[in-house]
Amino acid sequence: MSGDRRSRKPVNRVGTILNPKNQFSFGLAGAFHLFLISKTIFMKKVIFSAAALMLASAFSFAGTPETKTEAKAKPEVKTSSTVYHYTSESTAPGAFANTANWSEGPSDNPTCGSYNNKPCEITADDAADLSSMLNGQSNSNVLLITDRNRQ
């Protein structure tokens, strides 16, 4: 009967006979070996997790040179301003806010700065800035934002 496979009992790697109800019954040496394997797998998971955490931390501080310069973008410094003077004699409502009534350059009017009836000079970065400053302003508001007024 040595050739009959059914009569043979299964044997594990270490040579002990396996229990048909519990395939992992290796005895004391097998249990210790199983403990070491599970401990090794656990430690590998811990080390891998720690390495992944360190890698994620390193990437959170890293950045390309382009992103570092974009984050520290320098504000535009406007180096020069332009003086505009009021050229019209009109005091009609809205006349002071009309950019067509203003010309680039300082005023040569001798009464500039002496009276508060009409605007005299205003300082702006450019014509677009002048337009945005005057847009929608009443005559009294324009008199308040001008640098100097005249008769």
matplotlib code that plots the C-alpha trace (Angstrom):
import matplotlib.pyplot as plt

x = [0.0, 2.9, 1.8, -1.6, -1.7, -4.8, -3.2, -0.2, -0.5, 0.5, 3.8, 4.9, 8.3, 9.9, 8.8, 6.1, 2.7, 0.0, -3.2, -6.1, -8.2, -5.5, -3.0, -0.8, 0.0, 3.7, 4.6, 6.6, 9.3, 6.8, 4.8, 8.0, 8.9, 5.4, 5.9, 9.1, 7.6, 4.7, 7.0, 9.2, 6.2, 5.0, 8.4, 8.6, 5.2, 6.4, 9.6, 7.9, 5.3, 8.0, 9.9, 6.8, 6.1, 9.6, 9.4, 6.1, 7.6, 10.6, 8.4, 6.2, 9.2, 10.6, 9.7, 11.0, 13.0, 10.1, 7.6, 10.0, 10.4, 6.7, 5.9, 8.3, 7.2, 8.4, 5.7, 5.9, 7.5, 6.3, 9.2, 7.6, 4.4, 3.0, 1.5, -1.7, -3.2, -6.8, -7.1, -10.8, -12.6, -15.8, -17.3, -20.4, -21.3, -18.9, -16.5, -13.7, -14.0, -13.7, -10.2, -10.4, -10.2, -6.8, -3.3, 0.0, 2.5, 2.5, 0.2, 1.6, -1.4, -0.3, -3.4, -2.7, -2.8, -4.4, -8.2, -10.6, -13.0, -11.4, -8.8, -5.3, -3.0, -3.3, -0.6, -1.2, 0.9, -0.4, -3.5, -5.3, -4.6, -5.9, -9.0, -9.7, -9.1, -11.6, -14.2, -17.6, -16.4, -18.4, -16.7, -16.5, -14.8, -12.3, -11.4, -10.7, -8.3, -6.4, -2.9, -3.6, -6.7, -7.1, -9.5]
y = [0.0, 2.2, 3.4, 4.5, 8.3, 8.4, 6.6, 9.0, 12.0, 15.4, 16.7, 20.3, 21.8, 21.1, 17.5, 17.3, 15.8, 18.4, 18.4, 18.1, 20.5, 23.1, 23.4, 25.8, 23.6, 23.6, 23.0, 25.3, 26.0, 26.7, 29.1, 31.0, 31.1, 32.4, 35.1, 36.2, 36.4, 38.5, 40.7, 41.3, 42.1, 44.6, 46.3, 46.5, 48.3, 50.7, 51.5, 52.0, 54.3, 56.3, 56.6, 57.7, 60.3, 61.7, 61.8, 63.6, 66.2, 66.8, 67.4, 69.8, 72.1, 71.6, 73.9, 74.6, 77.9, 79.2, 78.9, 80.4, 83.5, 83.8, 83.7, 86.6, 88.7, 92.3, 94.9, 97.4, 100.6, 103.6, 105.8, 108.9, 110.8, 113.4, 116.7, 117.7, 121.2, 122.3, 124.2, 125.1, 128.0, 126.0, 125.4, 123.5, 120.3, 117.5, 119.8, 119.2, 115.4, 115.7, 114.5, 116.6, 119.7, 118.6, 118.9, 117.4, 119.7, 122.2, 125.2, 128.6, 130.4, 133.0, 132.3, 128.6, 127.7, 130.9, 130.2, 127.3, 128.0, 125.8, 123.0, 123.9, 120.9, 117.2, 114.5, 111.1, 108.3, 108.6, 109.5, 106.3, 107.0, 110.5, 109.2, 106.7, 109.4, 111.8, 109.3, 109.9, 112.7, 115.8, 119.2, 119.6, 116.1, 117.0, 120.2, 118.0, 115.6, 118.2, 119.3, 123.0, 125.1, 128.4, 131.2]
z = [0.0, -0.2, -3.6, -2.6, -2.2, 0.0, 2.8, 3.0, 5.4, 4.2, 5.4, 5.8, 4.9, 8.2, 8.0, 10.6, 9.8, 9.1, 11.1, 8.5, 10.6, 11.1, 8.3, 10.3, 13.2, 12.9, 16.5, 18.6, 16.0, 13.3, 15.6, 16.4, 12.7, 11.9, 14.6, 13.1, 9.6, 10.8, 12.9, 9.8, 7.6, 10.3, 10.5, 6.7, 6.7, 9.4, 7.7, 4.3, 5.9, 7.6, 4.3, 2.4, 5.1, 4.9, 1.1, 1.2, 3.7, 1.5, -1.6, 0.3, 0.9, -2.6, -5.5, -8.9, -9.4, -11.5, -8.7, -6.2, -8.3, -9.1, -5.4, -4.7, -7.6, -7.1, -7.2, -10.1, -9.1, -11.0, -11.4, -12.8, -12.5, -14.9, -14.1, -16.0, -15.9, -16.5, -19.8, -19.9, -18.4, -18.0, -14.6, -16.0, -14.1, -15.1, -17.0, -14.4, -14.9, -18.7, -19.7, -22.9, -20.7, -19.3, -20.9, -20.0, -18.3, -15.4, -15.6, -16.5, -15.0, -12.4, -10.2, -10.0, -6.3, -5.2, -5.4, -5.2, -8.1, -10.8, -10.7, -11.8, -11.6, -10.9, -10.8, -12.4, -13.7, -17.3, -19.3, -18.4, -14.7, -15.1, -16.7, -13.9, -11.3, -12.9, -14.2, -12.6, -10.2, -9.6, -9.9, -6.1, -5.8, -8.6, -6.7, -3.6, -5.5, -7.5, -6.3, -6.8, -7.7, -9.5, -10.1]

ax = plt.figure().add_subplot(projection="3d")
ax.plot(x, y, z, "-o")
ax.set_aspect("equal")
plt.show()
